[in-house]
Amino acid sequence: MADTFDIEALEPIQVVETPIYLHYHYIAPCTLTPFLRALKNGKLTGALSPATGKVLIPPLGACPESGTATAELLPLQDSGTVLSFTTVHLPIPDSPLKPPFTVANILLDGADQTISHLVTECDPADVVIGMRVRAHWKPREDWDFGLENIHYFVPTDEPVADVDQLRRDCLKRAEQRREGGAQHA
Amino acid sequence: MRDVAVIGYARAPYRRSAGDLNEVELLLPVLSAALADAGLNRQQIDFVCSGSCDYLAGSAFSFVAAVDALGATPSLPESHVEMDAAWALYEAWLKFQSGEIDTALIYGFGKSSPGALPEVLSQQLDPYYLAPLWPDSISLAALQADALLASGRYSERDFAEVVADSRRAAMTTSGAQLSGLFSVDQLMAEPVFASPLRRHDCCPISDGASALVLASREKAEAIGASTAWITGLDHRMELHQLGLRDLTASPSSAAAAEKAGADRARLDVAELYAPFSPQQLILRDALGLGDGTVINPSGGVLAGHVMMAAGLDRVGEVAQRIRRGEYRRGLAHATSGPCLQHNLIAVLEADHG
């Protein structure tokens, strides 16, 4: 028996598995719900911040710049502009995405906040900042409450946009919306 | 020590479920109300510190999302503790002591309703020996309660008295989740839930958010704020291994109270963070609170318990009573971890040192 407890002779224990399973019952926040319902119908929307006039996607309840509640949802286009991107060359474990693939920050037309999504159906080497893209939706029967309804974005044949000018135009439009809202109130 | 005062406080009503309100939506009105109570606006806040835990709602980085409620433009100095917001207050208090700031906004929030809180809390235990056994917070509190009964100091009737007092006191607390007139006999007739605890011995699970505003003496006097002065603040922690602790005592609470100078003068009021009724008896003994001290005039956390805000609420409840002139000197207690492992004591007074 003695040698059973000869610690020196035993292999050290290097791994102890203690898996954690916790179940949560998620309820979508009231400001996100209409956004998700619109997505289920293939429509993109953004929340208007009355304080800044900016249109935020996804709507999470507050305008982070002003710390005030957002108001109504405005419709957004499913086209936009690449503001930055990265091309991933490493395989990610358990991911259905096969490298190389390109993830971009896309400013949807009408929005003031970018979303991240895939840009594909082109050579990753051809993706540039300012590239115009359009959503390629999954088949309607696969639509659910998520941005995954958009399978990926594909380049359009529009010319590359001047992103500095685009940013200036966005700020100008936000200012107009803010002033317009202020006049209403 | 630099004098620091509580000059504003607000909290959301205690609710079993906030339903379709997310953390940001819970926080927005509370932050505005606390700032309005203080007579300050966001731009006059030098430092923001919050307490929350992503495990509660199961949403990663919810403390980062919560910053959306602040309007952090222009950018502001902000910090977070994965603890009760009473410890966020402690962090801010240290910044006051360093002379770095003159105002601070502290907030805590918890949305526990999406998960199973007693099981979620088991994951704060040591990951090798205890957490894999999934001992939930109620079972651990029941072990503590049983040890207290075995000590012969208290009976199950004493537990029920704590509950009856809380329910009665909470009748005048706005937004209390549990309140009402109950006799000890009535409570004793209820079935045992996790022996020796009955369901009413356990705090409710609440969704909510709270915010508190602090100011230095210079700032508070400059704006003519209504004040409750923090004249002592300390926190102490016991061993992580429950098996090495005397669960019927709270030496860390006693040590923190001593360091905070709680016994320097009479305490009119104390708000104790005791999620389970026997713990209130343990704390009362550890802190040496006698009949001259009103304990838990709000009903304490048996009336409403927002994980990660409940400790800050104790400070807020004492501060508001002092600001209203109901009491001159009070103690606020916050706890964290299983069976009162980690304890914070704040002494609040109508007059500064």
Interface residues (C-beta under 8 A of the other chain):
Chain A: V16 T18 I20 L22 H23 Y24 H25 Y26 I27 A28 P29 C30 T31 L32 T33 L60 G61 A62 C63 P64 E65 S66 G67 T68 A69
Chain B: G19 D20 L21 N22 V24 E25 L28 L31 R42 Y55 A57 G58 A65 V67 D68 A69 L70 G71 A72 T73 S113 P114 G115 A116 E119 V120 Q123 P127 Y128 A131 P132
